[in-house]
Amino acid sequence: MSTSLTLSTADRLTVRSAIAPLLADARIASPLTSQLLGGDVVHLVDGRGDWLLVRGADDYEGWTHIGYLTSCAGTEITWRISLGCQMRDATGATRALPLGARVAPGAEVIDGLAIPPEARATRFPRERAAIARSAATLFTGASYLWGGVTPWGVDCSGLAQRVFALHGVPLPRDAWQQAEAAPQVADDADAAHEPADLLFFSDREDRRITHVGIALGDGHMVHSALMRGGVHIERLDADDPYVARLRAQCTGVHRVRMG
């Protein structure tokens, strides 16, 4: 393993950029599978030159370049949480941080908002209605990006994972994993469901889950969909060909445990 840091698989590393890509293989042209955010701590699994196979807090693995990472401080959990902000570091350099990234000590927030971690539970309570409100508002206007997890670009399961995480509820990264982590309470999109229920869909013959949306209550759902170009709120009983197709593709409604 040849990198600018001396590393072993016992090491933890911290993302130093606003966003670090997780890729399917150890090359920059490899497909994006997910993203890490500034201040995220990862475990080193393996290395190939300056490319590292890392595992995030959600146990999701992927390849990223050593340039996105730095040594772990061990205090990252105490760093402020960006709600979308512009910061200036100790060198005077400025940069934007997306929702969910962490602000390193010594940095000054010059625009937007970052909150101390102890304020998260009050601002983002572990309640279904609050989760639904966050899902409906925090990613408004986000474009669809396969592997994305921020309002700068997000996919369907990235939206679900990051919204729930803000409220202190961990979810796995991929839609099929999220379905396995939450018990099913109904088998179709027309069934009555509570805010923050997860609706799963499949466009495959074998019905393997390929898509997820977050219930808002009153027959509405928010999701990040390629067909909509990004994050969009659907009325599930709408007389719309795409919504009709979604209803037919629904594999079930699942309820995430809050405890």
C-alpha positions, 0 to 999 in steps of 0.5 A: 500500500503506497500512499501519502499517509502510513496506513494499516487496516486498523486505521480510521480516516476522516473526509477532509473535502466537502464530498468524497466519492465512493466508487465501484473500483479503484479508478476515477472513471469507475461508477459512483456508488455513494458519497461521503461527506466532510467530517465522516469517519471511515475504516480502511479495508484495503488499498491499491496505490493511492486508492483506498477501499473504505467502510463508512459508519453504515458499513457501506464499502467503496473505493476513494482516493487518499486525496479526499482523506486525512488522519482521524482526529477522534473528535469528529462526533463533536464537530458542528453539523452543516445544514448547508453553509459556507465556511472559512478555514484557518488559512482563509480559504472558503468553501461550501458544505452540504447538509449533513457534513461536519465543520472542522474546529477552527472554521468560521461559518460565514453564511448559512447554518451549522449546529452543535451536535447536541442541538440535533435532537431538538431541531430534528426530533425522532418523530415520524411527522418531523422526519416527513417534514424534513423529507419534504423540505430539506432536499427541495430542488435537488437533482437526481444523481445516482450515488448522491446523498446531498441536496446538491444531487441525490438518489432515492435511497440516499435521500431516505438514508440522510433524512432519517440520519438527521433525526438520529435513525440509522438506515442502510445505504441501498433501497433493498437493504432499507426494506430488509431493515424495516418491517412491512405493514402493507403491500400496495401504495394505495394502502393507508400509511403513516408519515415517514413510512417507506414505500418500495418499488421494483421495475424488474421481473424478479421484483427485486427492489430498485426504488424507495420513497418517503411517505408524507401522509395524506396520500403523498410521497417524496422521492428522488426519481430520474423520471422527475429529474430529481426530488419530487412530491407525488400524490399517489392517487394522481391520474398520471401515467408515471404515478400509475406505473409506480402504483403497479410497481410497489412491492410494499410499505414498510415502517421504520422502527423509531426505538 
